[in-house]
């Protein structure tokens, strides 16, 4: 085998190993304490309240033309979900 071909194969092998291991290390999330989870929940508790209620929307699609629809969103029975 030509030395240049062997070095290309080794380089490709190393590149694929780095490409496969990098996403794996990025997937591990740090463990948060219950206090940190509660603080995050409390800080963002009402962030999406503006979405509650009845909505009417319109859309324009090149493929389907004009359309419109309705959307209704309410809070869960018993209030908000507790994170823990």
C-alpha positions in Angstrom: 0.0 0.0 0.0 1.2 3.5 -0.9 2.2 5.5 2.2 -0.1 8.4 1.2 -3.1 6.1 1.1 -2.3 4.7 4.5 -2.1 8.2 6.1 -5.4 9.2 4.5 -7.0 6.1 6.0 -5.6 6.9 9.4 -6.7 10.5 9.1 -10.2 9.5 8.1 -10.4 7.0 11.0 -9.3 9.7 13.5 -11.7 12.2 12.1 -14.6 9.8 12.3 -13.7 8.9 15.9 -13.7 12.6 16.9 -17.0 13.2 15.0 -18.6 10.3 16.9 -17.4 11.0 20.4 -18.0 14.8 20.4 -21.8 14.6 20.2 -21.8 12.0 23.0 -20.1 14.3 25.4 -22.4 17.2 24.5 -25.4 15.1 25.4 -24.7 14.7 29.1 -26.6 17.3 31.0 -25.4 18.5 34.4 -27.4 17.2 37.3 -29.4 20.0 39.0 -30.5 20.0 42.6 -34.2 20.1 43.5 -33.7 23.7 44.7 -32.3 24.7 41.3 -35.2 23.0 39.5 -37.7 24.8 41.7 -36.0 28.2 41.2 -36.0 27.7 37.4 -39.7 26.7 37.5 -40.6 29.7 39.6 -38.7 32.1 37.4 -40.5 30.9 34.2 -43.9 30.1 35.7 -46.0 32.5 33.6 -43.9 32.7 30.5 -46.5 31.1 28.2 -49.7 32.5 29.8 -50.2 34.8 26.8 -51.0 31.7 24.7 -54.0 30.8 26.8 -57.4 31.6 25.4 -59.2 31.5 22.0 -57.2 32.4 18.9 -58.1 32.9 15.2 -55.3 32.6 12.7 -54.9 33.1 8.9 -52.3 31.6 6.6 -51.1 31.9 3.0 -49.6 29.0 1.3 -48.2 28.8 -2.3 -49.5 25.3 -2.5 -52.9 25.5 -0.8 -53.7 29.2 -1.0 -55.5 31.1 1.8 -56.7 29.4 4.9 -57.8 30.2 8.4 -58.5 28.4 11.6 -59.2 28.5 15.3 -57.1 27.5 18.2 -58.2 27.2 21.9 -55.8 26.6 24.7 -56.5 26.4 28.4 -54.7 25.7 31.6 -54.7 22.1 32.9 -57.4 21.2 35.4 -56.2 22.0 38.9 -53.8 24.7 37.7 -50.3 24.4 36.6 -48.2 21.2 36.7 -45.6 21.1 39.5 -42.1 20.2 38.3 -41.5 17.7 41.1 
